[in-house]
């Protein structure tokens, strides 16, 4: 008996996901909760575990494809155990139900009666058609037909491959360039299409178009054929964050204030902590750590900055889930440190380090990005002095931290070199007025100038 595992809703309420990489192959034997595939949703990368033990009969969706929740993505054969409360009872139900349900039920898993519908793949038959073609036996012939009559269709089927042979990266390259692999001449072993075949096909197509339409102006975007343009898929994390930024920018009236700050004492403290390993061996200490603590301190003095608009109410949150904007290979995300206000420097430093490592590895979970109350964006790491950041949706303010560099600074009656940064805060003017914004920013600046205030 075989059954299919449908793409589940992983708890984000999203409707589709991209298949990033398969961790199994047809013929592999898997156990319950063994990782099957890595998918990318609009918020993060997620690993899907196997809901049952058995053998992988077929991979139904290739890497790089976008599929809807409820789409069959893998077929099991020879199931040995299912992650249900009563295995025997579940097996009996599965046997009677046939392929109407996938059977397994992990968190967010399980199929619906209407979820087996799958979008047809370009250039190929739908899975339903392929299944019925195999399951339906051929009718017995009324009389023996001549050998020549039966051999012709067989030769035709053999000469027409059902699908071009190509590795997932090659398929993705062809998809990004808008090239149908069925039109590409393969040169690889066993008729496999290589990366060079796709590139050469694009060049050949461009040359053919130039020769046959020499007097026709090139359409917009035709540079993709000769390599002078690159098309980047607008989906996943990038698309989700883009929509969030549009919603924030055109819903919340942003007001931004700036202040230059002498952070020499903060930098001295950071250097001392690093040299003495004051916060623990291997714990990373940075100016961002002191700023994070300063934000929590300033929020306690100006709680209205840590609020959000909810219908006809302004919700002032008496806890700080501190968001840290992180640039990852898959796009911008804003994970947050839960209850940062209650942490000491050592614990906060550990959480910052873990947040950064997880984000860079692309393993940040949706839960880690939910529930933020106020955020920091550290643009200084890119050598930028200041900017006008866009507020993370659901929050009222975001603080931009510019680069720290030496500048001439007036101290008393003297001009001396000091380490200076620029802080900028954008806030939702529906929720907070200029007085609150100014006082909050001034308090953060005070701590960065004199971090001993954190001891008070």
N, C-alpha and C positions, 0 to 999 in steps of 0.2 A: 504494500500500500504506500502511496506517495501523497504528500500534501504540501501546500504552499504556505509560505510565511509572508504576510503582507506588511508593507511599510507602516509602522505604528505612528500614532501621535505621541511624540516623546515628552508631552506635558507642557508644550509651549502654545498650544492652540493654533499651530501653523498648518498650512494645507499642503505643503510640498517640501522636498529636500533633494539635495544633490548627492549622488553616490560618489564618494571620494575614493575609497580603496577597499577591495575585498580582502579579507583575512583568511578565506577558505577557497577551495577550488572543487569542481565536480569530482566525486570519488572520495573526498575526505570524510573521515569519520569524526563527528563532533559530539561533545558532551553538553549537558544542560548548562547554560550561562557562559559557554565559550564564546568569545567575540567572533561574530560573523563578518561584520562590515562597519566601516566608518562612514558616517554621513555628515553633510554640512547643512544645517538649517539656516534660517535668516539670522540666527543669533550666535551659533557656536558649532563646533565639531562634537559629534556624539557617537559613541561606540554602541552598537546594538548587539546584545548577547543572544545566543541561541535559546529559544524557548523549549527545546527538546533535544534528546540524544538521537543520533541516527546517522545516516549517510547523505551527503550533499549530492542530489541527483542532477540539479541544473542551476546555474546562475541565470536569472531571468532578466536582469537589468545590468547593463555594463557601466563601468566607471565613467564618470563625466556626465551621465544622463541625469536629468531632473525628472522626478516622478512624484505623483500625488500620493497623499496619505491613503492607505487602503490598496495600493497597487501591489500585486505579487512581485517579490524581488528574488526569492530563492525557493527551490522545490526540494523537499526532503524525500528520501526513499528509505524504506526499512527502518522506520522510527522505532527506537528501543525504549524511550521513556519520555514522558511529557510533563512539563512543569504545571501540573494541576493538583488540587488537593487530594483527589482520589484517582490514582492512575488507572486502575482497572475500570472504574466507572467512566472515566474520561475516554478511555480507549473504546469502550462500547458505544459511547455517544458519537465519537468520531467515525466509527465504522458505519453506523446507521446514517450519519449525516453526509457521508461521502466527502466531497471536496467543497461543500458549502461553507465550512468553517475550518480555520486553521488549527483549532483545538487549544494551543497553548495560550496561557493568560499570565504574562508577567505584568509589571506596572505599565499601564498605557497600551498593552498589547491586546491582541485578539482582533478578529475580523468581523465586519458587519456583512449582512446579506447583500448589501448594495455596493460593498467596497471592492469586489473582485473585478470591476470594470477597469480596463487598462487602456491607456492611450495607444493607438497603433504606432509602431515604429516605422520610421521612414524607410521605404524600399523593401519591406518585408511583411509577412503575414502576421496577424495578431496572434498572441498565444492561444486564444480560444480556437481560432481557425486551425492552428497547427495541431492542437490536441484532438479536435474532432476528426481531423484528417487521419490521425494515427489510430484513433479508437474505432472508427467506423470500418467494418470489414468490407472488402470488395465483393460485389455481388457475383454469384457463380454465373459463368457465361452460358447462354442457351445452347450454343454449339461451338465446337472447336474452331477457333479463328486461325487463319494462316499465320505462320511464324513471322512473316514480314510485317503484318498489321500490328502485332504486339511489340515488336522490337523498335519501331520508329519512335513512339512516345518515350520509351525507356531511354533511348539515346538522347532525346531532347532534354529530358530531366537531368541526365548526367552532365550534359554540356552547359547547363545553366545553373551556376552555383547559387544557393539560397541566400548567401551573404558574403560580401568581400572579406577576406582575411586581413586583419590589421590589429595591432596592439592598441590598448586604450589611449596612450599618448598620441598615437598617430590619428586615431579617430577624433580625438579632441582637436588636434591641429586642423584636420579637414573641416570639422564643424565650425571652428572659429573663422576659417577662411571661406565658408560657404561652399565647400566643394563636396559633391556627391561621390563617395568612394566607389560607387558603381561605374563612374566615368573614368576612374584612374587606372592606368595600365600597371600591373604589379611587376616588379623585378626581383622581389625577395624569394627566398627558398619556399618551395611548395605553393607558389602563387601568392605569397604574402605581400601586402602593400607596405612599403617602407616610408619613413619620413621624407626621404629624398624624392620618392615617387610623387608625394603630395606637393612638395615644393616645385618639382619640375612640371607637374600638371598645371599649377598656377601660372608658371612662366610661359608654358606653351599656350595656355588659354589667352594670356595677355598678348602674346605675339600674334596669335591668330586673329584676335579682335582688332589689333592695330593694322594688320595687313588687309582685312576685309572691310574695315570701317575707317579708313585713313582720314576721311573728311568729317567724321562724326566726333563732336566734342566728348571727352571722357566724362562719365557720370561722377557725381560726388562720391567719394570713398573708393574710387577705382585704384588708388595708390596701394590698397591692401594686396593687390595682385603682384606688384613688383617689389614688395617689401618695404615701401616707404611709409606705410601705415600699419598700426597694430590694433586689432579689435580685442578689447578686454570684456569678458562677459559681465554684464551689470546685473548681479544676482547675489544671493546669499547675504553675508554680513554687510557687504558694501551697499547693497540695495536697501537693506533694512535700516542701516545707519543714515543713509541719504534721506530716506523718507522721514526718519525721526528728526533730523536737523531741519528739514523743510517745515514739518509740523511745528517745531519749537520756534523757528525764526518768524513764521507768519501767524503764530497764535499769541505768543508772549511778547509784549513790547519790551525789548531789551534796552537797558541803560548800562553804560560801561564807565567805570572810573579807574584812574591810574594813580600810582604813587611810586616814586623812586625811594629806595630804602638802602641804608648803609648796613650790610649784613656781615661786616668784618668780624664781629664777635660771634656770630653764628658759625661762620667758616672756621674760626679758631676752635670753637667747641667741637665741631665735626672732626677736625684734624686731631684733636686731643683724644676723642673717643676712638678713632681709628688706631692711633698709635698705642693706646693702652688696652685696647679691646675691652673697653669699659662695659659694653652691653653684652659681651659674650664672645667667645671664639667663633669666628666665621660669620658673625652677624654684620650685615652691610649697613654702614652708617653714611647718610648723605644729607645734603641740605633739604631734600624733599621730606625726609623724616622729621626734621625740626619744623618745617612748614606745616606738615600734617598735624602735628601736635598744636601748633599755633592756631590753626583753623578751628580745631576742637575747643581750644581755650576761648577764642573770639566768639564762637557760636554760643557758648555758655553765657557770655556777657550780652549777646545780641540774638536771642533765640528766634526772633521773627525771620532772620535770614535763612533759617533752617526749616522752611515751611513749604506748603504746596497748596494750590487752589483746587478744591474739590466741589464742583457745583457752586452752590451759594455760600460755601464755607471756606475759610482759610485754616488749614490744618497745620498747627505748630507742633513739630516733632521734638520731643524731649530726649532724643537719642541721636547719635550721629552715625549713619552708615556712609562712610567717606568714599566717594567714587574717585578712582584714579584713571584718567584717560590713557589708554594703551594702544599704540600703533603696532598692529600685528601683520604678518604676511597676508592674512585674509581680510584685513580692513581694521577700522577703528572700533574699539569696544570700550566700555566703561564699567569694569567690575568694581565692586565696592567692598570695603572692610566693615563688616558688621560690628556695631557697638564700639567704634573706634574711640569714642569719648571716654570709655571706661578703661582704656589700655595705658600702661606705662610705656616709656620709650622702648624698652627692650622687646616687649610683646608687639608693639606697633611696628618696629623694625623687622621682626620676623614675619609678620603678616604682609608687609610691603614686599619683602623679598619673595615670598611664596606667590603673591599675586602676580608679580612680574614674570617669574619663571613659568607659571601656568599659562599666562597670556601668550608669551613667546612660543610656547609649545603648542598653542592652539587648543588647549584643553579646558579653557574657561567654560564653566557650565552656565546655563540660563539662570539658575538660582543665584549664582555669584554676581550677576548683572542686575538682578531685580532688587527693588526696595531702597535704592540710593536716596540720600537726602540732600547732599551737597557735594560738589566735585572739584577736583584740581586737574589742570592740564599743564604738564611740565614742558612748555615749548622751549625752555632754555637749553635743553639737551641738543637742540638743532641749531644753536647759535643765534636764536632770535631774542630780541629784547622784550617785545610785548606784542599783544594782539587783542582782538575783540572776540573772545570765545562765545560759542552758542551754548545756551543752557541745555543740559541733559533733560529730556522730557520727564515730567513728574517732580522736578526740583525747582528751586527758586533762584539759585545762584551757582556760578562756577568761577573759580579763581585761576588766573593764568600766571605762571611762574616763569619769568624771563631768565636769560643767562646771567651768571654772576661774573663780572669782570672789573678790573681795576679802572677807576676814574678819579680825576681830581675832585676833592670834596672839601668843603669848608668845615674845619673843626676849630671852634673858638674863633680866633682871628687869623688862623693859618690855613693854607691850602695844602692838603696832604693827599697822597694816594690811598684810596680806600676801596674795599670790595663792595660793589653796588649792584643791585638788581632792580627790576621794575615789576611791580605787582599790578595786575589788572583784574577787576571783578566785573562780570556781567550779571545782572539780576533782572528778575521779572518785575516790572514796574506796576503790575496789577496787584502784586502781593506785598512788595516792600517799597517804601518811598526813599528818597535820596538821603534822609537823615540816617536811616538804618544801614543803608549801603555804605555810607561814608564812615560811620562809627565802626562797623565790622572791619572794613579795610584798614582803618587806622589802628585798630587793635592787633590785627595780624602783623602790621608793619612794626608796631611797638615790640612784639615778641621777637621778630626777626632781628631787630636792632639790639635787643637786650634779652637773650633767651633765659636769663635767670628769673624772669617774670613767671616762668612756668613752675617755679618752686613755690610761688605764693598761693 
